[in-house]
């Protein structure tokens, strides 16, 4: 359990300019105090597309329910008109396997046989990778860190509603480092925008 938690906290300590880290730096550039900056990061992390993604993975696994239903749900995922989405696959940065997912997949093996959802996760991974590669040749869709983080957190008996706070706890180290770095040579972050609407007609 200690090894699993150490892996979770280490892998989530920092991960480049993701949504929550960028939010922390943006708030820090205004001169806000560290408590306010981290509060802003927590608010960003809360969303289901970011820190809450692992909870979405569990909801998906609960909906699938059994390995015999996987093929049916993969078909639903392929159907653009179906609201079902395959959560925990693909990554905007990693076009192949997410290296963090590999590390968590290794430690999650220790929960095999103890958690019935572990076996379901394995079957979902194997079936989804195979069928999605046939569906979209050349596009590598592998489980990301959220997919296997959900399995590990279940294995260490962390309640579902504490998943995102656990990641927030891990992020404190990275966020604090970014706040200090931003304050060192601070310049207010002001992203530019490009107007693409209609231009006024010449009078």
KEKE-3310 file (N, C-alpha, C; in steps of 0.2 Angstrom, whole numbers, plus 5000, padded with zeros to 4 digits):
npx = (5004:5010:5020:5012:5005:5015:5020:5008:5008:5021:5020:5011:5015:5020:5017:5021:5014:5000:4982:4978:4991:4995:4985:4988:5000:4996:4988:4997:5005:4999:5002:4995:4993:5001:4991:4979:4983:4985:4972:4965:4971:4966:4952:4953:4958:4947:4938:4930:4937:4950:4957:4947:4945:4948:4938:4928:4932:4930:4916:4913:4917:4909:4897:4899:4901:4903:4915:4909:4902:4909:4913:4901:4900:4911:4907:4897:4905:4911:4901:4896:4884:4880:4879:4889:4905:4922:4932:4948:4957:4970:4979:4983:4996:5005:5007:5008:5010:5006:5019:5017:5006:5011:5019:5010:5002:5010:5011:4998:4996:4998:4986:4979:4966:4961:4953:4939:4936:4948:4952:4942:4946:4958:4953:4945:4955:4963:4954:4949:4960:4964:4952:4950:4961:4959:4948:4952:4965:4982:4981:4985:4978:4980:4978:4978:4986:4975:4967:4973:4976:4964:4962:4973:4970:4958:4962:4970:4960:4955:4942:4930:4926:4937:4947:4951:4955:4966:4975:4977:4983:4995:5000:5003:5017:5023:5015:5019:5032:5031:5025:5035:5045:5038:5037:5050:5055:5045:5031:5017:5005:4998:4988:4987:4974:4966:4956:4943:4931:4919:4925:4924:4915:4923:4920)
npy = (4994:5006:5008:5009:5021:5030:5029:5035:5048:5053:5053:5062:5074:5084:5090:5097:5111:5109:5111:5115:5118:5129:5138:5140:5147:5158:5165:5167:5176:5188:5193:5187:5179:5163:5154:5158:5156:5142:5138:5142:5133:5121:5123:5122:5109:5102:5099:5087:5085:5085:5084:5076:5066:5053:5049:5049:5038:5027:5028:5025:5011:5006:5007:4999:4986:4972:4960:4954:4963:4972:4973:4978:4991:4996:4998:5007:5018:5021:5026:5041:5047:5042:5044:5039:5038:5033:5033:5039:5035:5039:5054:5072:5076:5064:5054:5041:5027:5033:5037:5037:5030:5017:5015:5015:5005:4994:4994:4992:4979:4972:4971:4962:4950:4954:4965:4965:4974:4976:4966:4968:4981:4977:4969:4979:4987:4979:4975:4987:4994:4985:4985:4998:5002:4995:5002:5015:5016:5018:5027:5029:5023:5022:5017:5031:5040:5042:5031:5020:5025:5026:5012:5009:5018:5013:5000:5004:5007:5021:5032:5036:5049:5056:5055:5066:5076:5069:5069:5083:5085:5079:5087:5099:5100:5102:5113:5123:5125:5130:5143:5149:5150:5158:5170:5174:5180:5189:5193:5199:5188:5189:5184:5185:5190:5186:5195:5189:5193:5202:5215:5233:5243:5254:5271)
npz = (5000:5004:4994:4983:4986:4986:4973:4967:4972:4969:4954:4952:4956:4948:4931:4919:4910:4913:4915:4928:4934:4925:4929:4942:4940:4933:4942:4951:4945:4946:4958:4968:4984:4990:4995:4989:4975:4975:4979:4967:4958:4963:4960:4946:4945:4949:4939:4927:4916:4919:4934:4939:4930:4933:4942:4932:4925:4934:4934:4921:4921:4930:4923:4912:4919:4917:4910:4899:4893:4886:4872:4867:4873:4867:4854:4856:4860:4848:4840:4835:4839:4850:4868:4876:4882:4880:4893:4900:4890:4878:4875:4876:4875:4875:4862:4860:4872:4888:4899:4913:4915:4912:4923:4934:4930:4932:4946:4950:4947:4959:4965:4959:4959:4971:4969:4961:4950:4945:4936:4926:4922:4915:4905:4898:4894:4885:4876:4871:4866:4855:4847:4844:4837:4826:4821:4820:4811:4813:4823:4839:4853:4869:4886:4898:4912:4921:4919:4925:4937:4943:4946:4955:4965:4970:4974:4985:4993:4994:4996:4983:4981:4986:4977:4968:4978:4983:4972:4972:4984:4980:4970:4977:4979:4966:4962:4972:4969:4956:4959:4967:4957:4947:4955:4956:4945:4941:4929:4924:4918:4903:4891:4873:4862:4847:4836:4827:4821:4811:4802:4804:4792:4780:4781)
capx = (5000:5014:5023:5007:5003:5021:5020:5003:5010:5026:5019:5006:5018:5021:5016:5022:5009:4993:4977:4979:4997:4995:4980:4992:5005:4992:4986:5003:5008:4995:5004:4991:4997:5001:4985:4975:4985:4983:4965:4963:4973:4961:4946:4954:4959:4941:4934:4930:4942:4957:4958:4941:4945:4949:4931:4924:4934:4926:4909:4912:4918:4902:4892:4901:4899:4906:4919:4905:4898:4914:4912:4895:4902:4916:4903:4894:4910:4912:4895:4896:4877:4879:4882:4894:4912:4927:4936:4954:4961:4972:4982:4985:5004:5008:5004:5008:5008:5008:5023:5015:5001:5015:5021:5004:4999:5014:5010:4991:4996:4998:4979:4975:4963:4958:4948:4935:4937:4955:4951:4938:4951:4963:4949:4944:4962:4965:4949:4948:4966:4963:4946:4950:4966:4955:4943:4956:4971:4987:4980:4987:4974:4981:4976:4982:4987:4969:4964:4976:4976:4958:4963:4977:4966:4953:4966:4972:4954:4954:4935:4930:4926:4944:4952:4954:4959:4973:4979:4978:4989:5002:5001:5006:5024:5024:5012:5023:5038:5029:5023:5041:5048:5034:5038:5057:5056:5038:5029:5010:5004:4992:4988:4985:4969:4965:4949:4942:4925:4918:4929:4920:4916:4925:4915)
capy = (5000:5012:5008:5011:5028:5033:5030:5040:5055:5055:5054:5068:5080:5089:5087:5102:5116:5107:5116:5117:5122:5135:5142:5143:5152:5164:5168:5170:5182:5194:5195:5184:5175:5156:5151:5160:5153:5135:5138:5143:5127:5116:5124:5120:5102:5099:5097:5080:5084:5086:5079:5072:5061:5046:5047:5047:5031:5022:5028:5021:5004:5004:5006:4993:4981:4965:4960:4952:4969:4977:4974:4982:4997:4999:5000:5013:5023:5022:5029:5048:5049:5039:5049:5035:5040:5029:5038:5036:5033:5045:5060:5077:5076:5058:5051:5033:5026:5038:5033:5037:5024:5011:5014:5013:4998:4989:4993:4989:4971:4969:4971:4957:4945:4957:4970:4963:4979:4976:4961:4972:4986:4974:4967:4985:4990:4975:4975:4994:4995:4981:4987:5005:5002:4993:5007:5021:5013:5023:5032:5025:5025:5018:5020:5036:5039:5042:5025:5015:5028:5024:5005:5009:5021:5008:4995:5006:5009:5028:5033:5039:5057:5059:5054:5072:5079:5065:5072:5090:5084:5077:5093:5104:5101:5106:5120:5128:5126:5135:5149:5152:5152:5164:5176:5176:5186:5190:5197:5198:5184:5192:5181:5189:5187:5189:5197:5186:5194:5206:5222:5239:5245:5260:5276)
capz = (5000:5004:4988:4978:4987:4984:4966:4965:4974:4965:4947:4951:4959:4943:4925:4914:4910:4913:4916:4935:4935:4922:4933:4948:4938:4930:4948:4955:4941:4948:4965:4973:4989:4988:4997:4983:4969:4976:4978:4960:4955:4965:4956:4940:4945:4950:4933:4925:4910:4922:4940:4940:4925:4936:4944:4926:4923:4938:4932:4915:4922:4933:4918:4908:4923:4916:4904:4893:4890:4884:4865:4866:4874:4862:4848:4858:4859:4841:4838:4837:4841:4857:4873:4880:4880:4883:4897:4902:4884:4874:4879:4871:4875:4873:4856:4861:4879:4893:4903:4920:4915:4913:4930:4938:4928:4936:4954:4951:4947:4966:4968:4955:4963:4977:4967:4954:4945:4942:4930:4921:4919:4911:4899:4894:4891:4880:4870:4868:4861:4849:4843:4842:4832:4819:4820:4817:4810:4813:4829:4845:4859:4875:4893:4901:4919:4924:4919:4930:4944:4946:4948:4960:4971:4972:4977:4992:4997:4994:4993:4976:4982:4988:4972:4966:4983:4983:4967:4974:4989:4977:4966:4981:4978:4960:4962:4976:4965:4951:4962:4968:4950:4944:4959:4956:4940:4939:4924:4924:4912:4899:4884:4868:4858:4840:4834:4820:4819:4805:4802:4802:4785:4779:4780)
cpx = (5004:5018:5018:5005:5009:5022:5014:5005:5016:5024:5014:5009:5018:5020:5016:5016:5002:4988:4978:4985:4997:4990:4984:4997:5002:4990:4992:5006:5005:4997:5000:4995:4996:4995:4980:4976:4984:4976:4962:4965:4968:4955:4947:4955:4952:4937:4935:4935:4949:4957:4953:4940:4945:4942:4927:4926:4930:4918:4908:4913:4912:4897:4893:4899:4902:4910:4915:4902:4903:4913:4906:4896:4907:4912:4899:4899:4912:4907:4895:4889:4875:4882:4888:4901:4917:4932:4943:4959:4963:4975:4984:4992:5007:5004:5004:5007:5010:5012:5021:5010:5005:5017:5016:5001:5004:5013:5003:4991:4996:4991:4975:4972:4959:4953:4945:4936:4943:4955:4947:4942:4955:4959:4947:4950:4963:4960:4949:4954:4966:4958:4947:4956:4964:4951:4946:4963:4976:4986:4980:4983:4976:4979:4980:4982:4980:4966:4967:4977:4970:4959:4967:4973:4961:4957:4968:4966:4953:4946:4935:4930:4932:4949:4955:4958:4966:4978:4981:4984:4995:5004:5004:5013:5026:5021:5016:5029:5037:5028:5030:5045:5045:5036:5045:5058:5049:5036:5021:5008:4997:4992:4985:4979:4968:4958:4948:4934:4925:4922:4924:4921:4918:4920:4916)
cpy = (5006:5013:5011:5019:5032:5034:5035:5047:5057:5057:5060:5074:5086:5086:5093:5107:5114:5112:5119:5121:5128:5140:5145:5148:5159:5168:5171:5176:5189:5197:5192:5180:5167:5152:5152:5156:5145:5134:5138:5136:5121:5117:5121:5112:5098:5096:5090:5079:5084:5081:5075:5067:5054:5044:5045:5040:5026:5022:5024:5013:5002:5003:5000:4986:4974:4964:4957:4957:4974:4978:4979:4989:5001:5001:5006:5019:5025:5026:5036:5051:5046:5043:5045:5037:5035:5033:5034:5034:5039:5050:5065:5078:5070:5055:5043:5032:5031:5034:5032:5031:5018:5010:5012:5006:4993:4988:4991:4982:4968:4968:4966:4952:4948:4962:4967:4968:4979:4972:4965:4977:4983:4972:4973:4987:4985:4975:4982:4995:4991:4983:4994:5006:5000:4998:5013:5019:5019:5028:5027:5027:5020:5021:5026:5035:5039:5035:5020:5018:5026:5017:5005:5012:5016:5002:4997:5008:5016:5029:5037:5047:5060:5058:5061:5076:5075:5068:5079:5090:5083:5083:5099:5106:5105:5113:5125:5130:5131:5142:5153:5154:5158:5170:5178:5181:5187:5195:5195:5194:5187:5189:5185:5186:5190:5189:5194:5188:5199:5213:5227:5241:5252:5265:5281)
cpz = (5000:4997:4983:4979:4985:4977:4964:4966:4970:4958:4946:4954:4954:4936:4920:4915:4909:4915:4923:4936:4932:4926:4939:4946:4936:4937:4951:4951:4943:4955:4970:4978:4987:4990:4991:4977:4969:4976:4971:4956:4957:4961:4949:4939:4946:4944:4930:4919:4913:4928:4941:4935:4928:4939:4938:4924:4927:4936:4926:4916:4926:4928:4914:4912:4923:4910:4897:4889:4886:4876:4863:4867:4870:4856:4850:4858:4852:4837:4840:4840:4848:4862:4877:4877:4883:4887:4899:4896:4880:4878:4874:4870:4872:4868:4856:4869:4883:4898:4910:4920:4916:4920:4935:4936:4931:4943:4955:4950:4954:4968:4964:4960:4969:4975:4961:4949:4941:4935:4925:4918:4914:4904:4895:4891:4884:4874:4867:4863:4855:4844:4840:4837:4825:4817:4817:4816:4810:4819:4835:4851:4864:4881:4895:4908:4923:4925:4924:4936:4947:4949:4955:4966:4974:4976:4984:4996:4998:4992:4987:4976:4985:4983:4970:4972:4984:4978:4969:4979:4985:4973:4970:4980:4972:4959:4966:4972:4959:4953:4964:4962:4947:4948:4958:4951:4937:4934:4924:4917:4909:4892:4880:4865:4851:4838:4827:4818:4813:4807:4800:4795:4785:4778:4774)
residu = (UNK:UNK:UNK:UNK:UNK:UNK:UNK:UNK:UNK:UNK:UNK:UNK:UNK:UNK:UNK:UNK:UNK:UNK:UNK:UNK:UNK:UNK:UNK:UNK:UNK:UNK:UNK:UNK:UNK:UNK:UNK:UNK:UNK:UNK:UNK:UNK:UNK:UNK:UNK:UNK:UNK:UNK:UNK:UNK:UNK:UNK:UNK:UNK:UNK:UNK:UNK:UNK:UNK:UNK:UNK:UNK:UNK:UNK:UNK:UNK:UNK:UNK:UNK:UNK:UNK:UNK:UNK:UNK:UNK:UNK:UNK:UNK:UNK:UNK:UNK:UNK:UNK:UNK:UNK:UNK:UNK:UNK:UNK:UNK:UNK:UNK:UNK:UNK:UNK:UNK:UNK:UNK:UNK:UNK:UNK:UNK:UNK:UNK:UNK:UNK:UNK:UNK:UNK:UNK:UNK:UNK:UNK:UNK:UNK:UNK:UNK:UNK:UNK:UNK:UNK:UNK:UNK:UNK:UNK:UNK:UNK:UNK:UNK:UNK:UNK:UNK:UNK:UNK:UNK:UNK:UNK:UNK:UNK:UNK:UNK:UNK:UNK:UNK:UNK:UNK:UNK:UNK:UNK:UNK:UNK:UNK:UNK:UNK:UNK:UNK:UNK:UNK:UNK:UNK:UNK:UNK:UNK:UNK:UNK:UNK:UNK:UNK:UNK:UNK:UNK:UNK:UNK:UNK:UNK:UNK:UNK:UNK:UNK:UNK:UNK:UNK:UNK:UNK:UNK:UNK:UNK:UNK:UNK:UNK:UNK:UNK:UNK:UNK:UNK:UNK:UNK:UNK:UNK:UNK:UNK:UNK:UNK:UNK:UNK:UNK:UNK:UNK:UNK)
# end
